Structures are given as C-alpha cells and as structure tokens.
Amino acid sequence: MELPRDQLAVLEAATDDEQPVEDIAEATALAPETVTGAAFELAERDLLAVSEATHERVSLTEEGADY
C-alpha cells in the first residue's frame, strides 16, 4: 500500500505515545489542519489511533478577584 506524502510524513513522525497535533505539525513542517486530516485518514486504515480532548481553562474576572 502506498500512502500519500502527508500521510506518510505523519505516520513516520508518530510515536507510541500520544502526541498533540501541533508537535507532529512542527516535526513534519505540515500545517496542523493537514496533520489532522492525514491522521483521520490513517485512522480509517487502522494505522494510527486518534483521540480527541477538550481543554477548558478558567480565570478570575475582576469581580471574582475582588470578592
């Protein structure tokens, strides 16, 4: 099976540990959007596992700080 260039680059940059898309984008010099697309295509071929996480952050407002 021959993979497109972007998918091959993502597959070669991936490790056994979970990595943020941004890390793979930096390692491959690909845009994060390109890495994401390639990762999902590789996942469809069972060559890569993709997990999604949402990061929520909180911070005090001025009123909260004064309270």
Buried (B, 14 or more C-beta within 10 A) or exposed (E): EEBEEBBBBBBEBBEEEEBEBEBBBEBBEBEBEBBBBBBEBBEEEEBBEEEEEEEEEEEEEEEEEEE
